[in-house]
Amino acid sequence: MQKQTIGYTSPLDTLVAVAKRLSLYEKGQQLSSEDFFDQYSWGHLGDEALYVEWANDYRHYLALRQDLEELLVQRQD
C-alpha cells in the first residue's frame, strides 16, 4: 500500500482533517476513538492495518490538540 503525504497550511487545518478521519473510523466500527485506543493499548484488539492506522491517527490528534492548547495559553499570556 502506497502512502500519500498531504501538506496543510496550519495546525488547525491538520487537526480538522485528522478529526474527520477519526470520525470515519468511529462510524465504521461503532466505537469512539477514545474507547478504541484504550482497548487497542491494552492489547484487546489485533494489529490489523485499520487498527494501526486508527491508533496512529488518534495519537496524532492528541498531539496536535495538545500543541494547539499550548499555543492558545501562550497567546493569552
WOMO-V562585 format. One record per residue. N is the residue number from 1. RES is the residue in three letters. SS is DSSP state (helix for helix, strand for strand, loop for the rest). PSI is psi in degrees with one decimal (NA if undefined). Layout:
<<N & RES & SS & PSI> <N & RES & SS & PSI>>
This chain:
<<1 & MET & loop & 130.7> <2 & GLN & loop & 130.5> <3 & LYS & loop & 145.6> <4 & GLN & loop & 134.6> <5 & THR & loop & 128.8> <6 & ILE & loop & 131.9> <7 & GLY & loop & 137.8> <8 & TYR & loop & 154.7> <9 & THR & loop & -17.6> <10 & SER & loop & 159.9> <11 & PRO & helix & -32.3> <12 & LEU & helix & -41.8> <13 & ASP & helix & -40.4> <14 & THR & helix & -44.3> <15 & LEU & helix & -43.1> <16 & VAL & helix & -43.3> <17 & ALA & helix & -43.3> <18 & VAL & helix & -40.6> <19 & ALA & helix & -36.9> <20 & LYS & helix & -40.8> <21 & ARG & helix & -42.1> <22 & LEU & helix & -39.6> <23 & SER & helix & -38.3> <24 & LEU & helix & -42.5> <25 & TYR & helix & -46.7> <26 & GLU & helix & -43.1> <27 & LYS & helix & -41.9> <28 & GLY & helix & -32.6> <29 & GLN & helix & -4.5> <30 & GLN & loop & 47.4> <31 & LEU & loop & 136.2> <32 & SER & loop & 154.2> <33 & SER & helix & -36.6> <34 & GLU & helix & -46.3> <35 & ASP & helix & -41.5> <36 & PHE & helix & -49.8> <37 & PHE & helix & -36.1> <38 & ASP & helix & -49.0> <39 & GLN & helix & -42.1> <40 & TYR & helix & -44.3> <41 & SER & helix & -32.1> <42 & TRP & loop & 1.3> <43 & GLY & loop & 17.8> <44 & HIS & loop & -9.3> <45 & LEU & loop & 159.0> <46 & GLY & loop & -173.3> <47 & ASP & loop & 37.5> <48 & GLU & loop & 152.7> <49 & ALA & helix & -40.2> <50 & LEU & helix & -44.4> <51 & TYR & helix & -39.5> <52 & VAL & helix & -44.4> <53 & GLU & helix & -43.0> <54 & TRP & helix & -46.3> <55 & ALA & helix & -42.6> <56 & ASN & helix & -42.3> <57 & ASP & helix & -39.0> <58 & TYR & helix & -41.9> <59 & ARG & helix & -42.7> <60 & HIS & helix & -44.3> <61 & TYR & helix & -47.5> <62 & LEU & helix & -42.5> <63 & ALA & helix & -43.4> <64 & LEU & helix & -43.9> <65 & ARG & helix & -42.0> <66 & GLN & helix & -44.2> <67 & ASP & helix & -44.2> <68 & LEU & helix & -38.5> <69 & GLU & helix & -40.5> <70 & GLU & helix & -40.2> <71 & LEU & helix & -40.5> <72 & LEU & helix & -40.5> <73 & VAL & helix & -42.3> <74 & GLN & helix & -38.7> <75 & ARG & helix & -23.2> <76 & GLN & helix & -23.8> <77 & ASP & loop & NA>>
